Amino acid sequence: MKLIIRLLLNALAVIILAYALPGVGVDSFVTALIVAIVLGVLNFLVKPLLVILTLPITIITLGLFLLIINAIIILIAANFISGFQVDGVLWAIIFSILLSILQSILHSLLKEDKKKS
């Protein structure tokens, strides 16, 4: 149940950012849900491999290259999913940063609700 709620919150974050950012587009909530699932799978499978392969440059840039890796993951997802568009690397970086912030806010609200009950 917790996984489903997290996926729905991630899809909500994708929808909010798609409306807020002009360089990112999502056709529907179902597409946003698919984006949330695909991003989760890519972050689980592809991101660790990219981090290991780019470890020297990540160390040299003090971790800032991880923003580029996140943008690459988002652009890969945009290529796989019809109905999800990202206009370039800059929009992917901005989307990645804002998605991370928005997800942490939404998930913290979920944790606060559980503490009150």
N, CA, C and O atoms as a MOPAC input file, in Angstrom:
PM7 MOZYME 1SCF
protein

 N      0.82300 1    -1.19400 1     0.00000 1
 C      0.00000 1     0.00000 1     0.00000 1
 C      0.87200 1     1.26600 1     0.00000 1
 O      0.56500 1     2.25000 1    -0.67300 1
 N      1.96900 1     1.21300 1     0.77400 1
 C      2.85800 1     2.35500 1     0.85700 1
 C      3.49600 1     2.66200 1    -0.50100 1
 O      3.67800 1     3.82600 1    -0.85700 1
 N      3.83200 1     1.61900 1    -1.25000 1
 C      4.42200 1     1.79800 1    -2.57500 1
 C      3.44100 1     2.48300 1    -3.52500 1
 O      3.82900 1     3.36000 1    -4.29700 1
 N      2.18600 1     2.08800 1    -3.46900 1
 C      1.16700 1     2.69200 1    -4.34100 1
 C      0.98500 1     4.17200 1    -4.00900 1
 O      0.87200 1     5.00400 1    -4.91000 1
 N      0.95700 1     4.49700 1    -2.72400 1
 C      0.80900 1     5.89900 1    -2.31700 1
 C      2.01100 1     6.71500 1    -2.76400 1
 O      1.85700 1     7.84800 1    -3.22000 1
 N      3.20700 1     6.14800 1    -2.63900 1
 C      4.41600 1     6.85200 1    -3.07900 1
 C      4.38800 1     7.07800 1    -4.60100 1
 O      4.75100 1     8.15500 1    -5.07400 1
 N      3.95900 1     6.07100 1    -5.35800 1
 C      3.86300 1     6.22900 1    -6.80900 1
 C      2.84300 1     7.30200 1    -7.18900 1
 O      3.08300 1     8.09300 1    -8.10200 1
 N      1.71500 1     7.32800 1    -6.49500 1
 C      0.70100 1     8.35100 1    -6.77500 1
 C      1.21600 1     9.75300 1    -6.43800 1
 O      0.94200 1    10.71000 1    -7.16300 1
 N      1.96200 1     9.86900 1    -5.33900 1
 C      2.54000 1    11.16600 1    -4.97900 1
 C      3.59900 1    11.59300 1    -5.99500 1
 O      3.68700 1    12.77100 1    -6.34000 1
 N      4.40100 1    10.64200 1    -6.47500 1
 C      5.39500 1    10.96500 1    -7.48900 1
 C      4.72400 1    11.38900 1    -8.79100 1
 O      5.18800 1    12.31800 1    -9.45300 1
 N      3.64500 1    10.72200 1    -9.15900 1
 C      2.89800 1    11.10400 1   -10.36300 1
 C      2.29500 1    12.49700 1   -10.20100 1
 O      2.27800 1    13.28200 1   -11.14900 1
 N      1.80200 1    12.80200 1    -9.00500 1
 C      1.26800 1    14.13600 1    -8.73200 1
 C      2.36500 1    15.18700 1    -8.86900 1
 O      2.13100 1    16.26700 1    -9.41100 1
 N      3.56200 1    14.87000 1    -8.37700 1
 C      4.68900 1    15.79700 1    -8.50500 1
 C      5.04900 1    16.01400 1    -9.97000 1
 O      5.35200 1    17.13800 1   -10.37200 1
 N      5.02000 1    14.95900 1   -10.76400 1
 C      5.32200 1    15.08200 1   -12.20000 1
 C      4.28600 1    15.97100 1   -12.88200 1
 O      4.64100 1    16.82100 1   -13.69800 1
 N      3.01900 1    15.78100 1   -12.55600 1
 C      1.94600 1    16.61000 1   -13.14500 1
 C      2.12000 1    18.07400 1   -12.76300 1
 O      1.99900 1    18.95600 1   -13.61400 1
 N      2.40200 1    18.34000 1   -11.49400 1
 C      2.56600 1    19.72400 1   -11.03000 1
 C      3.72200 1    20.39400 1   -11.76900 1
 O      3.59900 1    21.52900 1   -12.23000 1
 N      4.83800 1    19.68700 1   -11.87600 1
 C      6.00000 1    20.27600 1   -12.54600 1
 C      5.78200 1    20.42400 1   -14.04700 1
 O      6.30400 1    21.35700 1   -14.65700 1
 N      5.02800 1    19.52900 1   -14.64000 1
 C      4.74000 1    19.64900 1   -16.07400 1
 C      3.92400 1    20.90400 1   -16.35200 1
 O      4.10900 1    21.54600 1   -17.38600 1
 N      3.02200 1    21.26200 1   -15.43800 1
 C      2.25200 1    22.48900 1   -15.62700 1
 C      3.06900 1    23.72600 1   -15.27700 1
 O      2.83000 1    24.79700 1   -15.83600 1
 N      4.03000 1    23.59800 1   -14.36200 1
 C      4.81200 1    24.75100 1   -13.92500 1
 C      5.97400 1    25.06700 1   -14.86600 1
 O      6.33900 1    26.23200 1   -15.02600 1
 N      6.54900 1    24.05600 1   -15.48100 1
 C      7.71800 1    24.26000 1   -16.33800 1
 C      7.31500 1    24.22900 1   -17.81300 1
 O      6.69800 1    23.26100 1   -18.25800 1
 N      7.64900 1    25.25900 1   -18.57100 1
 C      7.26200 1    25.27100 1   -19.98700 1
 C      8.03300 1    24.27800 1   -20.85500 1
 O      7.58100 1    23.95200 1   -21.95300 1
 N      9.18000 1    23.79000 1   -20.39300 1
 C      9.96600 1    22.86500 1   -21.18700 1
 C      9.66100 1    21.40700 1   -20.94200 1
 O     10.30600 1    20.52700 1   -21.51200 1
 N      8.66600 1    21.14200 1   -20.08500 1
 C      8.29400 1    19.77100 1   -19.73800 1
 C      6.80100 1    19.61600 1   -19.96600 1
 O      6.01700 1    20.49300 1   -19.60500 1
 N      6.40600 1    18.49000 1   -20.57100 1
 C      4.99000 1    18.25800 1   -20.82000 1
 C      4.58500 1    16.83300 1   -20.52100 1
 O      5.32700 1    15.88600 1   -20.78200 1
 N      3.38600 1    16.69700 1   -19.96500 1
 C      2.79200 1    15.38700 1   -19.69000 1
 C      1.35500 1    15.44900 1   -20.17100 1
 O      0.64500 1    16.41500 1   -19.89000 1
 N      0.91600 1    14.41000 1   -20.90300 1
 C     -0.42000 1    14.42300 1   -21.48200 1
 C     -1.53200 1    14.17600 1   -20.47400 1
 O     -2.57200 1    14.83300 1   -20.53100 1
 N     -1.32800 1    13.23400 1   -19.54800 1
 C     -2.40900 1    12.88100 1   -18.61800 1
 C     -1.82100 1    12.35800 1   -17.31500 1
 O     -0.61000 1    12.18600 1   -17.18300 1
 N     -2.70900 1    12.11100 1   -16.35600 1
 C     -2.26100 1    11.55600 1   -15.07900 1
 C     -1.74400 1    10.13600 1   -15.25100 1
 O     -0.81300 1     9.72500 1   -14.56000 1
 N     -2.34300 1     9.38400 1   -16.16900 1
 C     -1.86900 1     8.01100 1   -16.42700 1
 C     -0.44100 1     8.05900 1   -16.96600 1
 O      0.39500 1     7.24200 1   -16.57900 1
 N     -0.15700 1     9.00800 1   -17.85400 1
 C      1.20200 1     9.17100 1   -18.37000 1
 C      2.14700 1     9.55400 1   -17.24200 1
 O      3.27300 1     9.06100 1   -17.18400 1
 N      1.69900 1    10.43100 1   -16.34000 1
 C      2.53400 1    10.82000 1   -15.20200 1
 C      2.80000 1     9.62900 1   -14.29300 1
 O      3.89400 1     9.50300 1   -13.74200 1
 N      1.81900 1     8.76000 1   -14.13200 1
 C      2.00900 1     7.55100 1   -13.33300 1
 C      3.02900 1     6.62900 1   -13.99500 1
 O      3.86900 1     6.04000 1   -13.31500 1
 N      2.95900 1     6.50200 1   -15.30800 1
 C      3.93700 1     5.69600 1   -16.04000 1
 C      5.32800 1     6.32100 1   -15.92000 1
 O      6.31900 1     5.60600 1   -15.77300 1
 N      5.40200 1     7.65300 1   -15.98200 1
 C      6.68500 1     8.34400 1   -15.81200 1
 C      7.26400 1     8.04900 1   -14.43100 1
 O      8.45900 1     7.78200 1   -14.30400 1
 N      6.42900 1     8.09400 1   -13.40100 1
 C      6.89600 1     7.81300 1   -12.03900 1
 C      7.43100 1     6.39000 1   -11.93100 1
 O      8.45700 1     6.15800 1   -11.29200 1
 N      6.74700 1     5.44400 1   -12.54800 1
 C      7.19300 1     4.04200 1   -12.49900 1
 C      8.50300 1     3.87300 1   -13.26400 1
 O      9.43900 1     3.24600 1   -12.76700 1
 N      8.57000 1     4.43400 1   -14.48100 1
 C      9.77500 1     4.28800 1   -15.30400 1
 C     10.97000 1     4.98300 1   -14.64600 1
 O     12.07600 1     4.44300 1   -14.65500 1
 N     10.76000 1     6.17200 1   -14.07700 1
 C     11.85700 1     6.84400 1   -13.38000 1
 C     12.33600 1     6.02200 1   -12.19000 1
 O     13.53700 1     5.94900 1   -11.92800 1
 N     11.41200 1     5.40900 1   -11.47400 1
 C     11.80500 1     4.54400 1   -10.36100 1
 C     12.63100 1     3.35800 1   -10.82100 1
 O     13.63600 1     3.02000 1   -10.19600 1
 N     12.21700 1     2.72600 1   -11.90400 1
 C     12.95700 1     1.56700 1   -12.43600 1
 C     14.33000 1     1.99900 1   -12.96100 1
 O     15.33200 1     1.33200 1   -12.70300 1
 N     14.37600 1     3.11200 1   -13.69600 1
 C     15.65300 1     3.59500 1   -14.21600 1
 C     16.59500 1     4.00900 1   -13.09400 1
 O     17.79700 1     3.75000 1   -13.16500 1
 N     16.05600 1     4.65400 1   -12.05300 1
 C     16.89200 1     5.02000 1   -10.91100 1
 C     17.40600 1     3.79200 1   -10.18000 1
 O     18.49000 1     3.82400 1    -9.59800 1
 N     16.64800 1     2.72200 1   -10.20600 1
 C     17.06800 1     1.48300 1    -9.53800 1
 C     18.08100 1     0.69700 1   -10.36100 1
 O     19.02600 1     0.13800 1    -9.80500 1
 N     17.89600 1     0.64800 1   -11.67900 1
 C     18.73700 1    -0.20300 1   -12.52100 1
 C     19.88600 1     0.53300 1   -13.21700 1
 O     21.02100 1     0.05800 1   -13.20500 1
 N     19.60100 1     1.67700 1   -13.81600 1
 C     20.58100 1     2.34600 1   -14.66900 1
 C     21.45700 1     3.33000 1   -13.88700 1
 O     22.66000 1     3.41900 1   -14.13000 1
 N     20.86400 1     4.05600 1   -12.96300 1
 C     21.60500 1     5.09700 1   -12.26100 1
 C     22.83200 1     4.56700 1   -11.51400 1
 O     23.89000 1     5.19000 1   -11.60600 1
 N     22.75000 1     3.44800 1   -10.77700 1
 C     23.97100 1     2.96900 1   -10.10500 1
 C     25.10400 1     2.64800 1   -11.07800 1
 O     26.27300 1     2.88900 1   -10.77700 1
 N     24.76100 1     2.11200 1   -12.22800 1
 C     25.76700 1     1.81500 1   -13.24000 1
 C     26.41300 1     3.09800 1   -13.76100 1
 O     27.63300 1     3.16200 1   -13.91100 1
 N     25.59700 1     4.12000 1   -14.03800 1
 C     26.13200 1     5.39500 1   -14.50900 1
 C     26.98800 1     6.06900 1   -13.44200 1
 O     28.00900 1     6.67900 1   -13.76000 1
 N     26.58200 1     5.96500 1   -12.18900 1
 C     27.35700 1     6.56800 1   -11.10200 1
 C     28.72100 1     5.89800 1   -10.99200 1
 O     29.73400 1     6.57600 1   -10.81800 1
 N     28.75400 1     4.58200 1   -11.09100 1
 C     30.03300 1     3.86700 1   -11.01200 1
 C     30.92700 1     4.20300 1   -12.20400 1
 O     32.12700 1     4.42500 1   -12.03900 1
 N     30.34600 1     4.24000 1   -13.40000 1
 C     31.13900 1     4.53600 1   -14.58900 1
 C     31.68000 1     5.96500 1   -14.60200 1
 O     32.74000 1     6.21800 1   -15.17500 1
 N     30.97300 1     6.88700 1   -13.98500 1
 C     31.38800 1     8.29200 1   -14.00000 1
 C     31.93100 1     8.74300 1   -12.65500 1
 O     31.96800 1     9.94100 1   -12.37300 1
 N     32.34900 1     7.80900 1   -11.82900 1
 C     32.82700 1     8.14900 1   -10.48700 1
 C     33.98600 1     9.14900 1   -10.48900 1
 O     33.96500 1    10.07600 1    -9.68000 1
 N     34.99100 1     9.01100 1   -11.35000 1
 C     36.08300 1    10.00100 1   -11.32300 1
 C     35.61700 1    11.43600 1   -11.58800 1
 O     36.01800 1    12.36000 1   -10.88000 1
 N     34.77400 1    11.62200 1   -12.60300 1
 C     34.29900 1    12.98100 1   -12.90100 1
 C     33.34700 1    13.48000 1   -11.80700 1
 O     33.28600 1    14.67900 1   -11.53700 1
 N     32.61200 1    12.56900 1   -11.18500 1
 C     31.73100 1    12.95900 1   -10.08400 1
 C     32.55500 1    13.43700 1    -8.89100 1
 O     32.18200 1    14.40500 1    -8.22800 1
 N     33.65400 1    12.77500 1    -8.62000 1
 C     34.52500 1    13.19700 1    -7.52100 1
 C     35.18000 1    14.53900 1    -7.84000 1
 O     35.26000 1    15.41400 1    -6.97700 1
 N     35.64900 1    14.70100 1    -9.07700 1
 C     36.30300 1    15.95500 1    -9.46600 1
 C     35.33100 1    17.13200 1    -9.36700 1
 O     35.72500 1    18.22500 1    -8.96100 1
 N     34.08200 1    16.92100 1    -9.73000 1
 C     33.08800 1    18.00600 1    -9.69000 1
 C     32.37800 1    18.09400 1    -8.34200 1
 O     31.40000 1    18.82700 1    -8.19900 1
 N     32.86700 1    17.35000 1    -7.36000 1
 C     32.29800 1    17.34700 1    -6.00900 1
 C     30.81900 1    16.95300 1    -6.00200 1
 O     30.03600 1    17.48100 1    -5.21200 1
 N     30.44800 1    16.03800 1    -6.87000 1
 C     29.09400 1    15.50100 1    -6.90500 1
 C     28.13100 1    16.22800 1    -7.82000 1
 O     27.00400 1    15.77000 1    -8.01100 1
 N     28.54300 1    17.34700 1    -8.39000 1
 C     27.63000 1    18.09100 1    -9.26500 1
 C     27.31300 1    17.34300 1   -10.55300 1
 O     26.28800 1    17.60700 1   -11.18300 1
 N     28.17500 1    16.41700 1   -10.95200 1
 C     27.90200 1    15.64200 1   -12.15900 1
 C     26.68300 1    14.73400 1   -11.97100 1
 O     26.10300 1    14.26500 1   -12.95100 1
 N     26.29700 1    14.48900 1   -10.72900 1
 C     25.09000 1    13.68800 1   -10.47600 1
 C     23.84400 1    14.37900 1   -11.03300 1
 O     22.86800 1    13.71200 1   -11.37700 1
 N     23.87100 1    15.71000 1   -11.12300 1
 C     22.75700 1    16.42400 1   -11.75900 1
 C     22.64500 1    16.04300 1   -13.23400 1
 O     21.54200 1    15.88500 1   -13.75700 1
 N     23.78200 1    15.89600 1   -13.89500 1
 C     23.78700 1    15.48700 1   -15.30000 1
 C     23.28200 1    14.05400 1   -15.43600 1
 O     22.54300 1    13.73700 1   -16.36800 1
 N     23.68200 1    13.19500 1   -14.51000 1
 C     23.20800 1    11.80600 1   -14.53200 1
 C     21.69500 1    11.75900 1   -14.35400 1
 O     21.01200 1    11.00400 1   -15.04600 1
 N     21.16300 1    12.56500 1   -13.42500 1
 C     19.71000 1    12.62700 1   -13.24000 1
 C     19.01800 1    13.13800 1   -14.50300 1
 O     17.95300 1    12.64300 1   -14.87400 1
 N     19.62400 1    14.13000 1   -15.16400 1
 C     19.05300 1    14.64900 1   -16.40700 1
 C     19.05800 1    13.58000 1   -17.48900 1
 O     18.10200 1    13.47100 1   -18.25600 1
 N     20.12100 1    12.79300 1   -17.55900 1
 C     20.18900 1    11.70900 1   -18.54500 1
 C     19.09100 1    10.68600 1   -18.28900 1
 O     18.46400 1    10.20400 1   -19.23100 1
 N     18.85400 1    10.35200 1   -17.02400 1
 C     17.79600 1     9.40300 1   -16.66200 1
 C     16.43000 1     9.95100 1   -17.10400 1
 O     15.60300 1     9.20800 1   -17.63200 1
 N     16.20600 1    11.22500 1   -16.88800 1
 C     14.92400 1    11.83700 1   -17.27500 1
 C     14.77600 1    11.86800 1   -18.79100 1
 O     13.68900 1    11.61800 1   -19.31300 1
 N     15.85200 1    12.16900 1   -19.49800 1
 C     15.78600 1    12.17700 1   -20.96200 1
 C     15.57700 1    10.76900 1   -21.52300 1
 O     14.89700 1    10.60700 1   -22.53600 1
 N     16.14800 1     9.75700 1   -20.88100 1
 C     15.89700 1     8.37200 1   -21.29300 1
 C     14.41800 1     8.04300 1   -21.11200 1
 O     13.79700 1     7.44100 1   -21.98800 1
 N     13.85800 1     8.44200 1   -19.96800 1
 C     12.43400 1     8.19400 1   -19.72000 1
 C     11.57300 1     8.92000 1   -20.75300 1
 O     10.57100 1     8.37600 1   -21.21700 1
 N     11.95700 1    10.14000 1   -21.11200 1
 C     11.18700 1    10.90100 1   -22.10800 1
 C     11.23400 1    10.22400 1   -23.47600 1
 O     10.27500 1    10.31300 1   -24.24300 1
 N     12.34100 1     9.54900 1   -23.78800 1
 C     12.42200 1     8.83400 1   -25.06100 1
 C     11.55800 1     7.58100 1   -25.07700 1
 O     11.04000 1     7.20200 1   -26.12700 1
 N     11.39700 1     6.94000 1   -23.93400 1
 C     10.61200 1     5.70700 1   -23.86000 1
 C      9.10700 1     5.95900 1   -23.78300 1
 O      8.32400 1     5.13500 1   -24.25600 1
 N      8.69700 1     7.06700 1   -23.20300 1
 C      7.28500 1     7.29500 1   -22.89900 1
 C      6.71000 1     8.33300 1   -23.85300 1
 O      7.13600 1     9.48900 1   -23.86800 1
 N      5.73500 1     7.90100 1   -24.64900 1
 C      5.04300 1     8.88500 1   -25.48600 1
 C      4.06200 1     9.63400 1   -24.59200 1
 O      3.38800 1     9.03400 1   -23.75400 1
 N      3.99000 1    10.92500 1   -24.77400 1
 C      3.14000 1    11.73900 1   -23.91100 1
 C      3.92300 1    12.44300 1   -22.81700 1
 O      3.35400 1    13.21800 1   -22.05000 1
 N      5.21600 1    12.18400 1   -22.73600 1
 C      6.09700 1    12.86600 1   -21.78300 1
 C      7.22700 1    13.49700 1   -22.58200 1
 O      8.02700 1    12.79300 1   -23.19700 1
 N      7.29200 1    14.82600 1   -22.57100 1
 C      8.28400 1    15.54300 1   -23.35400 1
 C      9.16300 1    16.38800 1   -22.43800 1
 O      8.67100 1    17.02800 1   -21.50900 1
 N     10.45500 1    16.38500 1   -22.70700 1
 C     11.41100 1    17.28600 1   -22.05400 1
 C     12.21400 1    17.92100 1   -23.18000 1
 O     12.77400 1    17.21900 1   -24.02200 1
 N     12.27000 1    19.25400 1   -23.19700 1
 C     12.82600 1    19.97500 1   -24.34100 1
 C     14.35100 1    20.00900 1   -24.41400 1
 O     14.89500 1    20.41400 1   -25.44200 1
 N     15.04300 1    19.60700 1   -23.38300 1
 C     16.49800 1    19.60800 1   -23.46300 1
 C     17.12700 1    19.26000 1   -22.12900 1
 O     16.44300 1    18.98000 1   -21.14500 1
 N     18.45000 1    19.28300 1   -22.12500 1
 C     19.19100 1    18.90500 1   -20.92100 1
 C     18.94100 1    19.90500 1   -19.79400 1
 O     18.79100 1    19.50500 1   -18.64000 1
 N     18.89500 1    21.18800 1   -20.11100 1
 C     18.67100 1    22.20100 1   -19.07600 1
 C     17.31400 1    22.00500 1   -18.40300 1
 O     17.20800 1    22.08000 1   -17.17800 1
 N     16.27900 1    21.75400 1   -19.20300 1
 C     14.95600 1    21.51000 1   -18.62800 1
 C     14.94800 1    20.21100 1   -17.82600 1
 O     14.24800 1    20.10800 1   -16.81900 1
 N     15.71600 1    19.22600 1   -18.26400 1
 C     15.79700 1    17.96600 1   -17.51500 1
 C     16.47700 1    18.18200 1   -16.17300 1
 O     16.06100 1    17.59700 1   -15.17200 1
 N     17.51500 1    19.01100 1   -16.13100 1
 C     18.18800 1    19.30800 1   -14.85600 1
 C     17.25000 1    20.05500 1   -13.91900 1
 O     17.14200 1    19.71800 1   -12.74100 1
 N     16.56900 1    21.07400 1   -14.44700 1
 C     15.62400 1    21.84200 1   -13.63100 1
 C     14.49800 1    20.93600 1   -13.13000 1
 O     14.12000 1    20.99500 1   -11.96000 1
 N     13.96700 1    20.10200 1   -14.02200 1
 C     12.90600 1    19.16100 1   -13.65400 1
 C     13.39200 1    18.20700 1   -12.56600 1
 O     12.65800 1    17.91800 1   -11.62100 1
 N     14.61000 1    17.72300 1   -12.69200 1
 C     15.17600 1    16.79100 1   -11.72400 1
 C     15.29400 1    17.41900 1   -10.34300 1
 O     14.92000 1    16.81100 1    -9.34000 1
 N     15.81600 1    18.63400 1   -10.29800 1
 C     15.98600 1    19.32300 1    -9.01200 1
 C     14.63000 1    19.58800 1    -8.36600 1
 O     14.42300 1    19.28800 1    -7.19000 1
 N     13.71400 1    20.14800 1    -9.14100 1
 C     12.39500 1    20.47700 1    -8.58600 1
 C     11.59200 1    19.23000 1    -8.22800 1
 O     10.84200 1    19.23500 1    -7.25100 1
 N     11.74300 1    18.15900 1    -9.01300 1
 C     11.05300 1    16.91000 1    -8.70300 1
 C     11.54200 1    16.35000 1    -7.38200 1
 O     10.74200 1    15.88400 1    -6.57000 1
 N     12.82700 1    16.38800 1    -7.16000 1
 C     13.39000 1    15.90300 1    -5.90100 1
 C     12.86100 1    16.70300 1    -4.71500 1
 O     12.48500 1    16.12800 1    -3.69400 1
 N     12.83100 1    18.02600 1    -4.84700 1
 C     12.33100 1    18.88800 1    -3.77100 1
 C     10.85100 1    18.63100 1    -3.52300 1
 O     10.43100 1    18.47900 1    -2.37600 1
 N     10.06100 1    18.58200 1    -4.58900 1
 C      8.62000 1    18.38100 1    -4.45100 1
 C      8.29500 1    17.00300 1    -3.88400 1
 O      7.38000 1    16.87200 1    -3.07000 1
 N      9.02500 1    15.97900 1    -4.29900 1
 C      8.80400 1    14.63700 1    -3.75700 1
 C      9.11000 1    14.60200 1    -2.26600 1
 O      8.37100 1    13.98400 1    -1.49900 1
 N     10.18200 1    15.25200 1    -1.84800 1
 C     10.51200 1    15.24000 1    -0.42100 1
 C      9.45100 1    15.98200 1     0.39000 1
 O      9.12500 1    15.56800 1     1.50200 1
 N      8.91300 1    17.07000 1    -0.15200 1
 C      7.83600 1    17.79100 1     0.54600 1
 C      6.58800 1    16.92000 1     0.65400 1
 O      6.00400 1    16.80500 1     1.73100 1
 N      6.17500 1    16.30500 1    -0.46000 1
 C      4.96500 1    15.47800 1    -0.44400 1
 C      5.12700 1    14.25900 1     0.46400 1
 O      4.19400 1    13.89400 1     1.17900 1
 N      6.29400 1    13.63100 1     0.44100 1
 C      6.50700 1    12.46000 1     1.28800 1
 C      6.60700 1    12.84400 1     2.76000 1
 O      6.22300 1    12.05700 1     3.62500 1
 N      7.11900 1    14.04300 1     3.06100 1
 C      7.15900 1    14.48200 1     4.45400 1
 C      5.75600 1    14.78100 1     4.96200 1
 O      5.46300 1    14.55200 1     6.13600 1
 N      4.88100 1    15.29300 1     4.08900 1
 C      3.48800 1    15.49800 1     4.48400 1
 C      2.80500 1    14.16900 1     4.78600 1
 O      1.99100 1    14.07200 1     5.70400 1
 N      3.14200 1    13.16400 1     4.01700 1
 C      2.58100 1    11.83100 1     4.24200 1
 C      3.04000 1    11.28000 1     5.58300 1
 O      2.24600 1    10.66300 1     6.29300 1
 N      4.29300 1    11.48700 1     5.94400 1
 C      4.81600 1    11.00400 1     7.22200 1
 C      4.18400 1    11.73100 1     8.38900 1
 O      3.92700 1    11.12500 1     9.42900 1
 N      3.92300 1    13.04900 1     8.23400 1
 C      3.28000 1    13.81400 1     9.29700 1
 C      1.85600 1    13.32600 1     9.52900 1
 O      1.40500 1    13.26300 1    10.67300 1
 N      1.13700 1    12.97700 1     8.45400 1
 C     -0.22000 1    12.47300 1     8.60300 1
 C     -0.23000 1    11.15900 1     9.37100 1
 O     -1.14400 1    10.91900 1    10.16000 1
 N      0.75800 1    10.31000 1     9.16000 1
 C      0.80800 1     9.03000 1     9.86000 1
 C      1.12900 1     9.22800 1    11.33400 1
 O      0.66900 1     8.44700 1    12.16800 1
 N      1.91800 1    10.26900 1    11.68300 1
 C      2.25400 1    10.52300 1    13.07200 1
 C      1.04600 1    11.02600 1    13.84500 1
 O      0.91500 1    10.73700 1    15.03400 1
 N      0.16200 1    11.77200 1    13.19600 1
 C     -1.02800 1    12.32600 1    13.85700 1
 C     -2.05800 1    11.23700 1    14.14300 1
 O     -2.81300 1    11.35000 1    15.10900 1
 N     -2.10700 1    10.18800 1    13.32700 1
 C     -3.12500 1     9.16400 1    13.49800 1
 C     -2.81000 1     8.24200 1    14.64000 1
 O     -3.57600 1     7.31900 1    14.91700 1

